[in-house]
Amino acid sequence: MVQARIAGLAVDAAGQHVLLLKPIDTLPGEGEVLPIWIGGLEATSIMIAIQGAPVPRPLAHDLMRSLLETLEAEVAGVAVTRIDDGTYYAEITLSTASGSHVVDARPSDAVALAARTGAPITVADDVMDEAGVPDMTADEDDDERLDEFKRFLDDVEPEDFRG
């Protein structure tokens, strides 16, 4: 497993939202990023958490956090565990008074919850090896690499990651 961070959110040429996860020990423009296609509501929820934006009513992931706090449970970590036929799978590890519990989740929900709780995000090595792509983002001075990454997002489809 490699510890990762949210590198950003993007929209591909088809208007689909893409969550970008990146190993925490690599600099922008270096190494790889893991693109995960997610729904628009989930992208919005992650962005709200990253920005710390106030919401008039709790979103689903805020409700999850509140339920866990009420039950005195903590999110110990979230992990993108595998990719199967183009579909990503994740798990949320909870720490409770009765012990540790692992819950199946969509990566978008797991990451949205991690963004709210500060829980670490990890990605299985096999997933990064199979679906990771070169990080083409960089400093503003490196426009060529950024343009290449944008072209990649314009041309890539979720089906491209099917084994």
Secondary structure per residue as TSV (DSSP state, phi and psi in degrees):
chain	resnum	aa	ss	phi	psi
A	1	M	-	360.0	142.7
A	2	V	E	-117.9	132.5
A	3	Q	E	-73.9	136.5
A	4	A	E	-129.0	169.3
A	5	R	E	-134.3	163.5
A	6	I	E	-78.1	113.8
A	7	A	E	-86.1	-21.4
A	8	G	E	156.9	180.0
A	9	L	E	-126.6	142.5
A	10	A	E	-138.5	171.2
A	11	V	E	-125.4	127.7
A	12	D	-	-82.2	-179.8
A	13	A	T	-61.7	-26.7
A	14	A	T	-87.2	2.9
A	15	G	S	84.2	11.1
A	16	Q	-	-85.8	142.3
A	17	H	E	-81.9	139.0
A	18	V	E	-126.1	122.8
A	19	L	E	-88.0	131.5
A	20	L	E	-112.5	117.5
A	21	L	E	-106.9	142.3
A	22	K	E	-138.4	137.8
A	23	P	E	-54.4	138.3
A	24	I	T	-69.3	-19.7
A	25	D	T	-92.2	13.0
A	26	T	S	-118.7	148.2
A	27	L	-	-84.4	158.8
A	28	P	T	-55.5	136.0
A	29	G	T	86.3	-4.1
A	30	E	S	-119.3	159.8
A	31	G	S	67.8	-146.9
A	32	E	E	-125.6	161.3
A	33	V	E	-123.7	153.7
A	34	L	E	-108.3	111.1
A	35	P	E	-86.6	128.9
A	36	I	E	-126.7	119.5
A	37	W	E	-75.6	130.2
A	38	I	E	-134.0	168.9
A	39	G	-	-76.5	161.7
A	40	G	H	-63.5	-39.5
A	41	L	H	-65.7	-40.4
A	42	E	H	-66.8	-40.2
A	43	A	H	-60.8	-43.0
A	44	T	H	-62.7	-43.1
A	45	S	H	-62.4	-42.2
A	46	I	H	-65.1	-43.7
A	47	M	H	-62.7	-41.9
A	48	I	H	-60.1	-42.5
A	49	A	H	-66.3	-42.8
A	50	I	H	-62.1	-43.0
A	51	Q	H	-82.4	-12.2
A	52	G	T	65.5	29.5
A	53	A	-	-72.9	138.0
A	54	P	-	-73.2	146.8
A	55	V	-	-125.6	143.6
A	56	P	S	-66.6	-31.2
A	57	R	S	-135.1	151.5
A	58	P	-	-62.8	137.1
A	59	L	-	-81.9	170.6
A	60	A	H	-55.3	-40.2
A	61	H	H	-73.9	-28.6
A	62	D	H	-66.9	-40.5
A	63	L	H	-61.8	-43.9
A	64	M	H	-57.0	-47.7
A	65	R	H	-60.3	-44.5
A	66	S	H	-63.2	-41.1
A	67	L	H	-62.1	-43.8
A	68	L	H	-63.8	-42.7
A	69	E	H	-62.5	-42.2
A	70	T	H	-61.8	-37.1
A	71	L	T	-87.3	6.2
A	72	E	T	56.3	41.2
A	73	A	-	-109.8	152.9
A	74	E	E	-124.9	147.8
A	75	V	E	-83.2	108.4
A	76	A	E	-75.9	-28.0
A	77	G	E	172.8	162.1
A	78	V	E	-126.9	148.7
A	79	A	E	-140.0	133.5
A	80	V	E	-85.6	110.9
A	81	T	E	-97.0	-30.4
A	82	R	E	-163.4	166.6
A	83	I	E	-131.3	129.0
A	84	D	E	-134.7	113.6
A	85	D	T	55.3	40.9
A	86	G	T	84.9	-2.9
A	87	T	E	-104.3	129.4
A	88	Y	E	-89.0	147.6
A	89	Y	E	-126.3	148.0
A	90	A	E	-140.5	166.3
A	91	E	E	-136.6	146.3
A	92	I	E	-112.0	124.7
A	93	T	E	-98.8	122.6
A	94	L	E	-107.3	140.7
A	95	S	E	-108.1	119.8
A	96	T	E	-130.6	173.7
A	97	A	T	-62.2	-27.8
A	98	S	T	-89.8	3.1
A	99	G	E	121.0	-166.5
A	100	S	E	-92.0	139.4
A	101	H	E	-133.9	138.5
A	102	V	E	-110.4	129.5
A	103	V	E	-120.1	131.6
A	104	D	E	-66.9	141.5
A	105	A	E	-154.8	160.5
A	106	R	-	-76.7	146.1
A	107	P	H	-56.3	-37.8
A	108	S	H	-63.2	-41.2
A	109	D	H	-69.3	-41.6
A	110	A	H	-61.6	-45.0
A	111	V	H	-68.3	-39.8
A	112	A	H	-61.0	-39.2
A	113	L	H	-69.9	-41.5
A	114	A	H	-62.1	-37.9
A	115	A	H	-64.3	-28.5
A	116	R	H	-85.7	-26.4
A	117	T	H	-107.1	-10.5
A	118	G	T	77.7	13.0
A	119	A	-	-69.6	147.8
A	120	P	-	-68.4	148.4
A	121	I	E	-113.0	131.0
A	122	T	E	-126.9	157.3
A	123	V	E	-129.3	132.7
A	124	A	-	-60.7	140.7
A	125	D	H	-55.6	-41.7
A	126	D	H	-60.5	-38.1
A	127	V	H	-67.5	-45.4
A	128	M	H	-63.7	-40.4
A	129	D	H	-64.1	-40.1
A	130	E	H	-78.0	-41.4
A	131	A	H	-117.7	-5.4
A	132	G	-	-67.1	145.9
A	133	V	E	-126.7	153.9
A	134	P	E	-56.7	137.3
A	135	D	-	-78.1	110.3
A	136	M	-	-98.2	-0.1
A	137	T	-	-79.9	150.9
A	138	A	-	-162.8	-163.8
A	139	D	-	-62.8	162.0
A	140	E	T	-60.2	-23.3
A	141	D	T	-73.0	-16.9
A	142	D	-	-102.8	60.3
A	143	D	H	-61.9	-33.6
A	144	E	H	-63.1	-45.9
A	145	R	H	-66.2	-37.6
A	146	L	H	-65.3	-42.5
A	147	D	H	-62.8	-39.1
A	148	E	H	-63.8	-41.7
A	149	F	H	-64.6	-40.1
A	150	K	H	-63.5	-39.6
A	151	R	H	-63.5	-39.6
A	152	F	H	-58.8	-48.4
A	153	L	H	-63.0	-34.1
A	154	D	H	-68.2	-33.0
A	155	D	H	-99.1	-20.2
A	156	V	-	-82.7	147.1
A	157	E	-	-125.3	151.5
A	158	P	G	-53.0	-32.9
A	159	E	G	-64.9	-21.3
A	160	D	G	-62.3	-18.8
A	161	F	G	-99.4	5.5
A	162	R	-	-72.6	136.2
A	163	G	-	-72.3	360.0
